[in-house]
Amino acid sequence: MSGLLALLDDVAAIAKIASASIDDISANAVKAGSKTIGVLIDDTAVTPNYVVGITAARELPMIGKIALGSLRNKAVLIPVLLALDYFFPLGITALLMIGGMYLCFEGAEKIWHKLLHQGASHEDDVHAEKDPTALEEARVAGAIKTDLILSAEIMTLALSMIESTSVWTELFTLVLVGIMITALVYGVVAVIVKLDDIGVLMARRGRLGATRTLGRLVVRAVPKLLLALTIVGAAAMLWVGGSIFIHGLHELGVHQPSDWISKMASDLSASVSASLEAAVNWLAMATADGLFGLALGSLLVLCATFARPIWRAAGREI
C-alpha cells in the first residue's frame, strides 16, 4: 500500500509539472504571438493577391494548398531556428535583419512601381500565357515562397520573445504559435477572398430588402478592401522590416538610429497629455521605423535594378 501511495504521489507531482509546463507554453505562445502582429498584418494583406484572376471554385483550394505549404515551411524552420539559437545565437539576429531587409525591399518595390505607373509586371505577362492549372501552380509556389520569408520572421520573433531556457518549452511554444498563426492568417484570408461571393449570394437570395442591399454594398466594397489591404500590406512591410533591422543594428552595437528614434518619440509623447502619451510614442516610433524601412528598401530596389541586367547577361553567357 505504501508503494502505491508513493507511486500516486509521483504521478501527482508529474501532473503538476506537466500542468505548469502547459501553462508556461500557453503564456509564452500568447506573448510571442502578440509580438508578431505586424508581420501577420503583412501576411494577411499579401496573400489575397495570389488568387486574383483565379476562378471562384479554385480560390479556397488554393488557400488550402498555401496554408499546408506554410505549415511545411514552419516545420522546417522550427528545428533550424532552435539549432541556431543553441549553437549560434548571433545567427538569429542576422536572420532577422536579412528578413527585415527583404520586407523593406518588397514594400518599397510596391510603392515605386505604383508611383512610376508601371503596368503589369513581366511575371504577370508570363502568368497570362499559362493555362489555368499552370497559373494556379505558379501562384501557389510563389505564395509559399513568400510565406517562407514571412514565417521565418514570425517564428524568429516568436523565439526571441520566449522567456524560458527549456528547449522543450521553446519547441512546443513555437509549434503552438505556428499552428495558431497559420490558422488565423489563412482563415482570415479565406473569408476575405470569398466576401464577394457572400455578397452576391446575399444580394440574389436575401429574403429581406436590407439583406439584399447589404449584399450589394459588400460586393462594391470588396475591391476597395483589397486595395486597402495592399496599402496596409506595403506599410506593414516597411514598418516591420525597418523596426527589425534597426533593432538588429542595436543588438550588434550600432545604437543609431535606434537611440535617436526613441528620443524623438519620447520628446513628442512628452508634449501631449498623459492619456495620449503612449499612442503618440508608438505612432512616432512606427512612422520613423517605416520611413527608415522605405529608405533602406528604396536603396535595395535601386541596387536590384542595376544588378538585374548584369545577372541576365551572366545567365546568357553561361
N, C-alpha and C positions, 0 to 999 in steps of 0.2 A: 504493500500500500504506500509506504513512504517513497518507493521508487516511482510509483505512478504519480504521486503528488509533485515530486521533483520534476518529472517529465512535463506535467501540466504547467508548472511554474516556468520551465524553459520555453514551452510553446507560447505562453502569455508574454514573456519577455521578447521573444522573436516577433510576435504580433505587434507589440508596442513599437519596436524598432522599425518594422515594416510600415506601420501607420505613420510614424514620424517621417520616414523616407518619402512616402507618398505625399504627405503634406509639404515636405521640402521641395519635391519635384513640382508639385502644383504651384506653389508660391513662386518658384524660380521661373516656371513656364509663363505665368501671368506677367511677371515683371519683364522678362525677356521679350515676350510678345509685344508688350506696350511700347518698347523702345524701337521696334521695327516699323512703326506706323507709317513713317514717311515712305519707306520702300514698298510697303503694302499698297499705299495710295498709287504709287507709280505702277506697280504690277497690275493692279485692278484697272487702271486707266489705259494701260498699253494693250492688254490682251484683247479687248473687243475689236480692235482694228484688224486683227488677223482673220475675222470671219466676215469682213466687208466683202460683198460680191459673191458670197457662198450661198447656195440655196438654203431656204429656211429649214428643210428637213435634215440638213447636214450640220447645222450650227451646234446643236447640243452634242452630237457625237464628236465633233471636232474639239469642243471644250473638254469633253471627257478624255480624249486622247492627250490633250495638252496637260490636263491635270495628272494623268498617270505618268506622263513624262516628267512632270515637276516632282512627283514623289520619287521617281527613279533618280533624278538629279540630287535630291536631298539624301537619299540612301547612299549615294557615292560620296557626297560632300561631308557627311557627319563623321565617318571614321578618319577622313583626311584632315578635317579641322581638329579633331581630338588628338591626332598624332602630332600635328603642328604645334598645338597648344602645349603638349607634353615635352616634345623634343626641341622645338624651335619657336618659342613664344613670339619672337620678333616677326616671324613669318605671318602671324595673324594680322599684325599692324600693316605689313607690306601688302597682304592680300586685300585688306580693307581699302587701302589707298589706291591700289590698282582698280578695284571695283568702283571706287569713288570717281576716278578719272574716266572710267567708261561711262558712268551715269552722266557726268558733266558733258562728255563728248556727244552722247545721244541727245541730251536736252538742247545743247547749243546747235547741233546739226538740224534738229526740227525747226528751231526758231529761224536760223539763217535761210533754210530752204523756203520757209513761209515768207520771210521778208523780201527775198530776192525773186519771189514769184516763179520759182521753178516748178514746172509741171510734174507730171508723173515721173517717178524715178525710173532709171533703167531696169531696176528689179521688177517694177510693176509691168513694164513692157514685156519682159521675159515671161512673167506670170500670165499675161494676157494671151500669149501664144500657146499656152499649155491647155490640155483638156481638163475638165473639172476635177478628175481624180488626181492628176498630177499637180494641179493648183492646190488642192487640199493638202496633199502630202508635203508640198513645199512650204505651205503656210504653217502646218503643224511643226515641221522641222525647224523653221525659223522661230516660232514661238517658244519651242523647248530650248533652243539655243539661247534666246534672250532670257528665259526663265532661269537658266543655269547661272547667269551672272547675278540676277536679282536674288535667286535662292542662296548663292554664296554670300551675298551681302547680308541677307536676312539671318542666315544661320551663324555667320561670324559675329554679327551684332548681338544675337541672342547668347552666343557662347561668352562674349565679353561681359554680359550682364549677370551671368550665373554666379551666385555667391555660395560656392561650395568647392571643396577640394577633392571631393569624391568623383572619380571618373565615371562611376555607375550613375550617380546623380546627374552628372553632365550629359551622359549618353541618353538616359531616359527623358531628361528635360528637353534635349534637342529633338528627340523623336516626337515627343508630345507637341512641341512648338511647330515642328514641320507638318504634322498631320493637321493641327488646328489651323495653321495659316493657309495650307493648301485648300482645305475645305472652305474656309472663309472667302479667300480670293476668288476661287473658281465657282463657288456658289453664287457670289455677288455678280460675277461676270455672266453666268448663265441667265440670271434674272435680267440683266441689262440687255443682253442680245435678244431676248425674247419679249422685251417690253412692247415692241411694235406689233408682234403677233397677238399679244394680250389685248392691246388697244383695238386692233382690228376686230377681234372676237367680241369685245365689249360693244363696239360701235355697231356691229351687224346683228348681234343676238341679244343685246341687253333688253330686258323687259321694260325698264323704266327709261324715260327720256333723259333723265340725269345720268344714267349709266352709259347710254349711247353717246351723250355729249362728252362725258369724261373719257370714253374710249377714243373719240376723235382728237381730244386735247392731248392724250398720251401719244397717239401716232404723230401728231405735229411736233411734240416736244422731244421725241427720240433723237432726231438729227442734231438738235441743239444740245441735248445731253451728251451725245458722242463728241461734239465739238468742245464742249466744256471739259469733258474728260481728257481730251487731247491736250488742252491748255493746262489743266491741272497736272497731268502726267509730266509734261515738259518742265513745269515749275517745280514739281516734286523731285524730278531727276536732278535739277540744278541745286536745289536746296539740300537734299540729302547727300548728293555727291560732293558738293562744296564743304558741307559740315564734316563729312567723314575724312576728306583729305586734310582739312585744317586740323582736325583732332589728331590725325596721324602724324602731321608735322610736329605738333605739340609733344606727342609721345616720343618722337625721335630727338627732342631737344631744341627744335626750332619753334620758339614760343610766339613768334609773329607769323601770321596775323591774328592768332587766337587771342592773345592778350589785348590787342588793340580793339578787336570786336567786342570782347567782354567789357572793356572800359567804356566804349562808346554806348553799348546797350545799357550799362549801369547809369551813365550820366543822363541818358534820355529818360529812363524809367524814374530817376530821382526827381525829374522836373514835373511829374504828373502826380495826381492824387494816389493815395495808397491802394485804393480799390482797382486802379488801372495799372499799377506798377508792374505786376507780373506779366500781364498781357503785352504791355509796351516793351518790356525786356525781351520777351520771346519773339515778338514781331520784329524788333530791331535786329536781333541775332539771326533770325531766319532770313531776313532781307539781305543782310550782309553776307551770310553764307551763300545765298542764291546768286548774288552779284559776283562773288568770288568764283562760284561754280560756272557762271556764264563766261567770265574772263578766261578761266582755265580751259573750259570746253571750246571756246572760240579759238584759242591758241592750238588746241589739238585738231580742230577741224581744219585750220589753216595748214598745219603740218601734213595732215592726211591728204588735203587737196593737192599739195605739191608732190607728195610721195606716190600717189596713185599712178601717174604716168610712168614713173620710174619702175614701179612694180610690174606694170603691164608690159613695159618694154623688156624688162628682165625675163618675164614669163615667156614672151615671144621668142627671145633668144634661146631659152632653154628648150 
